[in-house]
């Protein structure tokens, strides 16, 4: 019915007479029944006002049917966006405008990994609780029997194992609860516990990931040892020897210092235009050991691998000895050296766009020009929105170059009308990351 009304001619929709809707007609018998019911149930004042209400309702014009080009909508029409500089249309304001400046929604793998880690800690707490309860029940049974059977640990040993299990249970529960809160605080983005590990360029940060791993391991182990010291008669000085604290300050401080220094170096180089940072199409876990182009970064991978080796050693030694283990000096040197190398790599890295040559060097309107150089498209992504722009002195607007007409080392464009002739004109290229090159001399005839 809505389609038929929409296709009706304008003069018909506005009424060559009253349009009667199907089913709207009422028979005299039905009208008498209705009036009788109303008379029995309504006051006389309302019955007297009813004819006036009916007349006013009949006098109202029938609303025009919506046209096909303007479908009915509860929202008021929006004003057309105003073109900005160079004909670019600014983004419309929306509830997601603030979110567009932040991270996009996480991939399913990242969200699933966050949930898995949180669930693993909470399940570990439950498992250790069941183990501790089992040892406690066996200790009570052994004490009631008065003697342990062959192969059965003594009641004192069973009690020790039970308390040790409860210490693990509460340590995993405390850390798991913290991770759960961190996972829920992220909201609808889906990054969960990984949100603090993502840098301003929307990639997983290698240095922040190392810091996060060491923080998680040391927090869990220190929690277990502190609770164990409170439940048992073992001295806290035995479980947490103060002579070894410097080693763990180095293990935590190294990645933290590397993260701060790397952030400062990258921010400074980007502000100076000597380093280009682009945003990836998606935030993925593999970015911990890869460069901005998606390839494996040897320095980042080495930094990650050496720290993983030290972390595996720490976990094994902690479980075997039951106290805060002493870290070998070799592992401490490896983690510190790779952190320093990581910072040095950030300091030495530069990828500013550079024009090496232009062919031909003398151009005019309609000339097809080839620009050679490097770092024109540092991301190398498949995002169709990325664009390179060419500016020629005397030309009012920049020349946009769409994907397909440029690579990371080559750009093709045609000189448009409006250029100013001159022997000492300049050409400047702006990369897909928004960084401009040094002006290059060109002759316009």
Order of alpha helices (4+ residues) and beta strands (2+ residues): alpha-alpha-alpha-alpha-alpha-alpha-alpha-alpha-alpha-alpha-alpha-alpha-beta-beta-beta-beta-beta-beta-beta-beta
